Amino acid sequence: MRSRSIESLIQAAMSVRERAHAPYSQFKVGAAIRDETGAVHAGANVENAAYSMCQCAEASAIGVMIAAGGREIKEIAIVGGGPELCTPCGGCRQRIREFAELSASIHIAGLEGYRRTFSLAELLPTAFGPENLA
């Protein structure tokens, strides 16, 4: 059984997903991070007519976390539409790695709710992280 903690994180991602700016793809995504203090930080994808300027929901949520003073991702929930799992893109996997241990939980949900949980290590095996630069 999933914890209320996971369900509340998914609900935060679902709520912010509704405010996504996705006029081109119509594919809205919301992400919510729980940081080291237990605070939740949410972000949505923001599209741009120049597609390379788009910002993923995970990147938005990380920016909100940093602006609020959070420094570590303990877990993150991502909600997208459609029948496939909406896992983080490669760039966002690396962004998450900057602020999370490889054991961090990444909860994936659809509009109907929870679908699956991965560890960051499962999504980004043999990751390059801050310790590689030490």
Salt bridges, closest charged atoms under 4 A:
GLU7 OE2 - ARG2 NE 2.61
GLU18 OE2 - ARG17 NH1 3.08
ASP35 OD2 - HIS41 NE2 2.80
GLU72 OE2 - LYS74 NZ 3.05
GLU75 OE2 - ARG34 NE 2.96
GLU75 OE1 - HIS107 NE2 2.67
GLU112 OE2 - ARG115 NE 2.70
GLU131 OE2 - ARG97 NH2 2.51
